[in-house]
């Protein structure tokens, strides 16, 4: 029974969430291009946004890069280039704690802004609320695991969770590794999978947007109010059309 449960939780569910992630983004881009946006609320309030948004985005970028190294790069590779396990864990705890704290503080500011600024709150959808709940839960669980597990625990996630994570993408899953992981890592992984399934249907799709088209977009023509002819000499290149 436990083997079946582990296979469902750590094999079937991850593949289902990844399928929703990929197909959902295709569907969203195909049928909802005008909705593919952050739904910016900068016009409603700027002071809190100017503080919270950079904190959150730079923090989450650091968290993402930490996950790329911690989950995507095997322990043997880092040791082969001269990074000992002790040095790696020191960097993971210190840099991960800083990046996670920045992301959490930035998110708290953004959520406070969204709840207390009337026009911003009015523009908040139900899916926004679900997204904020799932995202904040993932970040907080990850921060707790990074600090507590690395400083006080003896579990090496690079020999467990990381191997399971890489196995999902090479079609060699190891559900038993997640089944024996501490509950904090299991919760972090489960909520992260839920977030991936929700991702295509939220404003998080803007992560995959890049203003590449701006390089070839025609110039935007700004016209001033007409002035009486002869009032001043027109500069070359600005003749009336």
N, C-alpha and C positions, 0 to 999 in steps of 0.2 A: 504493500500500500504506500509506504513511504517513497519507494522508488518511483511509483507512478506520479505521486504528488510532486516530487522533485523534477521529474521530466516535464510535467505541465507548467510548473512555476518558472523553471530556469531554461527550458528549451522551447516549448510551444508558445508561451506568452511572449518571450522576446522576439521570436520570429513573426508572430502576429502583429506586435507593435511596430516592428521595422517595416512590415508590409503596409500597414496603415500610414506610416510615416512617408514612404515613397509614393504610394498610390494617391494618398491625400494631397501631397504637394503637386502632383501632376494634375489632379482634378481641380485644385484651387487655381493653378496657373491657367488651366485650359478654360475654365468656366467662370472665374471670378478675378480677372486681372485687375479690375478697378478696386477690388477689396484687398489686393496684395499691397498692404501699406501698414505703417506703424500707427496710423490714425493719430497723427501728432496733435498735441494739445498745447503747443508752445504759445499760441496766440492768447490762451486763457490765463496762463501764469508762467513767469520766467524765472523768478528769483530762486525758488526751491528746485526747479528743473535744472538750473545752471549748476547747482551743487550736487544734487542726487544723481543726475544722468551720467556725468563723467565718472563719479565714484563707482556706480554700478557697472558701467560698461568696461572700464579698465579692470575692475575687480573680476568680472566674469571672464574677461579675456585671459587673465592670469590663471583662473581656475581651469579654464578649458585647456590651456597649454600644459598645466600640471597633470591633467587627466591624460593628455596625449602621451606624455612621458611615462606616467605611472602605469597606465593600462596598456598602452600600445607598444612600449619598448620592453623587451624581456630583461630580467635582472642580469643575465649573463652578458648582455650587450653593454650595459653601463659599466660593469666590472671590467670588461675587455678594454674599455677606453680609459681606465684608471680611476673611475669613480667608485669608491668602496661603498658598501652598504650603509656604513655609519654616516658617511658624508651625504649619501643620497637621502637618508631619512632626516638628517638635520636640515637639508635644503627643503625637503618636502614639508616638514613641520613649520619652519620659519616662513618660507615664501608662501606656502599654502594658507597659513593662518592670516598673513597680511592680505593676500588676495581675497580670501573668503570674508574677512572682516570688512574690507572695502565694499564687496558686493552686498553684504548684509546691510551695512549702514546706508549705502545708496538705495537699496530696495526699501528700507524703512522710510526714508525720506520721500521716495516716489509714492509709496502706498499712503503715507500721511497726506501728501499733496493731493492725491486722487480722492481721498476721503473728505478732506476739509475744504477744498476749493470747489465751490458749487458747480460752475460750468464743466470742470474736469470730471466731477463725480457724475454729472448728468450724461456725459459722453461715455461712461463706463458700461460695458455690456456684461451679461452674465458670464460669457466665455472669458472675458478679461478677469473676472473675479476667480474663476476656476484656475486660470493660468497662473495668476499671482499666488494662489494657494499652493499649487503643485510646485512651482518654481522656488518659492521661498522654503518649502519643506525639503526639497532636494538640496538646496544650498546649505541650510542649517544642519541637516544630517551629515552632509559631506564635511562641513567644518568640524563638527563634533567628532566624526571618525578620524579626521586628519590629526587633530590635537590629542584627543584622549587615547585612541588606539595606538598611535605612534609613540606617545610619551609614557603611557602607563600599561599598555597591553603588550602581549608577546605574539600577536597574530601578524603574519607577514602577508599582506594582501597581494603582493607581487607574485607569490607562489600559489595563490588561490583565486581571488576575484579576477586578477589580471589575466590569468590563464583561461578562465571561463569566458571572459569578455572577448579575447582574441579568438577563442575557439568558435564563438558564434559566427564570426565573419569568414572563417575558413572551413565552415561546415563540419567542425569537429567539437561539438559542445561537450562540456564536462559538468553536468548538473550536480554531481556529488561534491564538487568544490564549493559551490555556493551553498549547498545544503549544510556544509560543515563550517561555514563562515559565521562570525559573530552576528547577532541580531541587528546591530547597527548597520553593518554592511548589507545585510539582506534587505532591510527597509530602504536604504539608500538606492539600491539597485531596482527594487520594485517600483518605487515612486518615480525614479528616472525613466523606467520603461513606460509608465503611465504618461509622463510628460512628453515623451517622444510620440506617443499615439495622439495626444492632444495637439501637438505642435502645428500640423498643417491647418488647423481650424482656428488659430489664434493669430494675433499680430506678430508672433515670433517668426512668421514667414519672412519678415524683412531682413532676417539674418542672411538670406540667400539673395539679397538684392544688391546690385552694384551699379552705380551710375555710369556704366560703360557707354551707353548711348549718348551721353552728354558730349563725348569727344567728337561726334559727327553731327550733332544736332545743329540746325541753322541758328544763326544769331537771333536773339530776341530784340525786336526793334522797339525802342522807346521814343515816343513822340511828345514833344512839349507843346504847349498852347501856341497857336498861330500868333505871329507877331506881324505888325504892319510892314508891308514891303518897303524897303528903303530905310528902315529904322536902324539896321546894322548890316554889315557885310556878312554874308554866310560863309562859313568855313568850307573848304573843299572837302567833299565826301559827305556833307550833310545837306545837300540840296533837297528842296521839297520834291516829293513824288507826286 
